């Protein structure tokens, strides 16, 4: 309970700051370009970015490199399982955004993949003709309500974000993530908090492996790697909020996104 109160307090403070950050000019992504989002904490962001790079070099990059050599069916199965878990966040956000039909489709997708698909390892729904799964989160829902992104921030370990999306992630852990509630909040005989956190780490490794070459090329060819990552992230984030399929510069993998805390 104490942890929930802290998360709620942090979320409120971040959203309050978000409102103040936009007081000198509207920062809603639906109306403006990603370049107009302010980097209010650039000095601190660059320090955090350097820390994340060091952590990536020591932990994520080596593990992702080993992960890449696994047989394709295993990697695909792991990705499918992670996508299946993300549906538990997508469904309530479909409802919040008024996409009731998509919520129904994703609910059916989750049931099929969790049961017949062996906990999502096999994407049975796709083989049955279900539409491709499009992830939604609470940050996207806030954006559709007109909440501006606020300032750009870089989170330790988690990477690029905005004030709005960081607050939304905290709100999500208070009760929006069914997987979190089953594992961390409830002591069940079937799952534990280890299952939740290991799935988050695996998600990060899977993301790093999928984008391995793109990240390496971007770092090699960027004059300012920090600025390139920021630009790429904000463009991708805008596309997800607007539900567009435009290919982003230097990146054509649909899995390019922040390492989620949902």
N, C-alpha and C positions, 0 to 999 in steps of 0.2 A: 504493500500500500504506500509506504514511504517513497519507494522508487517511482510509483505512478504519479504522486504529487509533485515530485521533482520534475518529471517529464512534462507534466501539464504546465508547471510554472515556466519552464524553459520555452515551451511552445508559445505561451502567451507573450513572453518577453520578446521572442524573435518576431512574432507577427506584429507586435506593437512597434518594434524597430522598423519592420518592413513598411508600415504605414508612414512612419516619419521619413524613411529614406525616399519615399516617392512623393513627398510633399512639395518638392521643388520641380516636379515634372512627372507626368504619368509614365509608369514603367511597365504597363501591362503588355505582355508578349504579343497578344492578339493585335495590338496596334503598332508596336515598335519593333525595330530590328534588334537582334542579340547584341550588336555593338553598342547599343544605347544603355545596356545594363551596366551600372557602375561597379568598378572594382574598388570599393571603399576601403578594403583591408589589404591592399596589394602587398605591402611589406610583409605582413604576417602571413598572407597567402603564399608568398614566394618561399618563406621559411618552411611552412607546412608542406608545400609542394616538393621542396628539396628533401625533407624528411621522408615523404612518401616514395620518392624516387629511390632513396637509399634502402628503404624497406623492401621495395619492389626488387631491387638488385640482389638483396640477400635472401628473400623468401619467395615472393610470388613468381618472379621470372624463372628461377631454377626449377621450381615445382611445375610451373606451366610448361616449361621446355620438356620435362619428363612426361607430363600429361599428354603432350602432343603426339608422342610416339605410341600411345595406346591404340589398339584396334579401333577403327571407325565405329563399329556397332556399339562398343562400350562408351565412347565419347558421346555418340548420338543419344544413347540411352540415358546417360547422366544429364545431358542438356534437356532432354524431354522431361525427366523427373523434376528438374529445377523449374522448368516452365510450368509444369503441372502445379507445383506448390505456389508459384506466383499468381495462379488463378484465384487463390484464396484472398488475394488483395485486389485483383482486378474486378471480381464480381461486385463487391460493395461499391466500388468506384463507378462501375457501369450504372448502378442504381442511382447514385448521387448525381451523376451527370445526365440522368433521364434516359439512359440507353437500356431500357427494360428488356428489349428483344435480345440485345447482346448479352445481358446478364443471364438470361435463360439459356442461350446457346453455350455460354461459358460454364454454366452450372452442369449442363448435359455433358460437355467436354470433360469436366473434372470428374464426374461420376464414372463415365466410361473409362477414362484413362487410369483412374485410381483402382478400379476393380479389374476389368478385363485387361487393361494395359499394365498390370503389375506395378502399382504405385506410380504410374506415369512413365515407366521405363520405355513403354511402347506407346506411340501416339496413335491409338486406335481411332480416335475421333477424326483425325486427318484422313485416315484410310477410308472412313465412312462418308467423307465429303463435307465435314464440318469446315467452316471458314477458318483461316489461319488465325491463331491466337495473337491478339494485340494487347500488350500489357498496359494497364492503367494503374495509377497510384494517386495518393491523396494530394500530392503536389499538383498533378494535372487537374484534379477536381477543383482545387482552390483557384487555379488559373482560369478555369471555365466560369468561375463565379466572379471573376474580375479582380482577384487579388494579384497585385503585381509581384514580380520576383524579388524585389528588393535588391540588395547588393550581391555580387558574386562572392562566394566564399569557397575555400578549399578545406575540407575536413580531414583530420588525421586518419589515415588508413582508407577511409571511404572515398576520398577524392573530391572532384568538382561538385559544387552544388550552388544553391542560392539560399537566401534567408528563408524564403517561403518554403522551399523544398526540404530544407533542414528541419524546419518547424513541423512540416507535414510528416516527416519520418518519425519524429518524436511522438506526434499524435497517433500515428499508426500503431506504435508499440503499446499505447495505453489501452487499446482494445480493438483496433481495426484489423489485426493480422490473426486470423484463426489458427494458423500454424504456430505462432508465438504463444497464443493462449493455451493451446493443447500441450505444448512442450514445457515452456518456462513458467507460465502462470498456474498450471494444474499438474499436480503430481499423479500421473497415471502409470499404470503398470505396463503400458505399451510404448510410451515415448518419454523422453527426459529432456531437460534443457540442453544436454549435450547434442541431441539430435538437431535441435534448432540451430545452435551455433556452428555445428559442423556443416550444416547445409548452407549457412551464410559464407563460411570459408570456402567451401566447394564452389559456390556461385562465383566468388572472386577469382578462383583459379580457372574456372571454366571461361569466364569473361577474358581473363588475361591470355589464355591459350588461343581463343578464337581470334583475338585482335593482336596476336603476337607480332606478326610481320608488319601490320599497319602501324603499331606503336613504335617499333624499331625504325621503320622508314621515316615516320614523322619526326622522331627525335634526331635522326641523322641529317635530315634535310631542313630542319627548322633553325632559323637564326635565333629565335627565342622560343624554346620548347614550351615554356609556361604559357606564353601568349597563344601559341598554336593550339594547345590542349584546351585552353579557355574558349577560344573561338569555336573549335570543333564541338565541344560539349554544349555550348549555348545554342548553336545552330541545330544540333540534334535534339536538344530539349524542346526547342520551339516547334520542330516538326512533330514531335510526339504529342505536344499539347494541341496542335492544329490538326493532328491525324493526317498528315501528308506523307507521301512516299518518295519525295524528292531525294536523290542520292546526294550525300554530303561530300564535300571536297576531301580527298585523300582516304575516304572510307566508304566501303560498299557493303559492310556486314551489318545486317539488321540487328545484331545483338550489341552494337556499340551503344553503351549507356553507362551511367554511373553505377558503381557497385552498390546494389540496393541494400538498404537496411530493413526493407519490408520483409 
